[in-house]
Amino acid sequence: MPTPTPARRPRVALYGHDTCGLGHLRRNLALAAALRAADARPDVLILTGSPAAQRFPRPDGVEIVVLPTVSKDADGRYAAGSLDVPLDVVVQLRAATAEAVLTAWQPDLLVVDKVPTGFRGELVGALDALRRNGSTRTVLGLRDVLDGPATARAEWSRDDGPAALDRWYDEVWVYGDARVHDLRHDLRLTRDQRLATRFTGYLAEGRRTTGTRPLPRRCPAARTVLAGVGGGVDGADLTRALLATPLPAGTELVLLPGPFADAGLHAELDRAAATRTDLHVVPFTDGFPDWAQAVDAVVCMGGYNTVAEVLATDTPALVVPRTRPRREQLVRARSMARRGLLDVLTSPTPQALGRWVEHVLAEPTSQAGARARCDLAGLDAVRRRAGELLGAAPIPLHVPLNGTESRRAS
């Protein structure tokens, strides 16, 4: 009698194009950990273009496939990352890799981060193939803010966002709280697309870290300020301003310049750390959420993951947002500041930074109370909704986004 084939575990694929920085990868790693904690414990495959993919520990049951890398300069222009070839050659290679991996993996659920057709359309072949197969639920995951509203709409149109939603996607997850910022207004989604959009809440509470080393302190009684600039690609100005910031007596600064900071800046920081007893320089850690909870104040840039991790704490925070080539961080920071979730500084001089640190260390703030009223349980919401989708019957071809009218044929 033949041995029955055991039922396989559900499969999830998470795609993030990751041409610059760590944002998409860090978000997908947080999602992967949350999904692995679901009752179904799906196997998770992450596709990323991040050259830093191996710096982060993977949850059990998660694999990472790294696509050929793409770089982006300060003005937002793209080029091949490591290979000495034209950009279109790299895109073709990435597209072929993505299609081969996804069609071989045959995920039950695919979550695409931010760009509905992938970087320069690299996911189109894979999306068509999975849709023809008919067994993959496909979700577009969007951060709370994409850019300034006009730019977000222009890029959404350029990337064929409206047509992509109607052609390939079953629903949209916005990783935010609509009371803070409503992305549907920015993108001017149609009625059907709005009905298919779910605000999950911020991916803030429950982020897991593994093997985080203790927060560096020379004096256990010292008050501590944690300062981070994300990956460090565009954080040099803020890092140097923090280095020159006057600190109150008995205060130590833990400075995270990011793994992509240039060698010259790292040399400056090493020289400063060798002569200052109040300064700790940590080039890279995956333990930012734990450290942010343990310190007395946080100064950071306004990237999605960093801000979400700060919101999950009761630590007062000052966000210094990047304003070019995107205004995403500025829009996010101002929207959150209006609700009292954090403070914003757009001109980060050492004097202004020092005044803020002195003020929050001397007087309690109301940020923690405001955060308690914000939806920060996005990881739980994603875990629940993914479980519902993984338990659903296979979708037939050409089902509309909201189930009320015919989807265009592939």
HUHU-V665913 format. One line per field, one symbol per residue. ss: DSSP state (@ for helix, = for strand, . for the rest). Layout:
ss->???
//
This chain:
ss->..........======......@@@@@@@@@@@@@@......======....@@@......=====...===.....===......@@@@@@@@@@@@@@@@@@@...=====.....@@@..@@@@@@@@@@...=======.....@@@@@@@@@@..@@@@@@@@..=====.......@@@@@...@@@@@.===...=...................======.......@@@@@@@@.......======......@@@@@@@@@@@@@...===......@@@@@@@..====...@@@@@@@@....====........@@@@@@@@@@@....==.....@@@@@@@@@@@@@....@@@@@@....=@@@@@@@@@@@@@....................
//
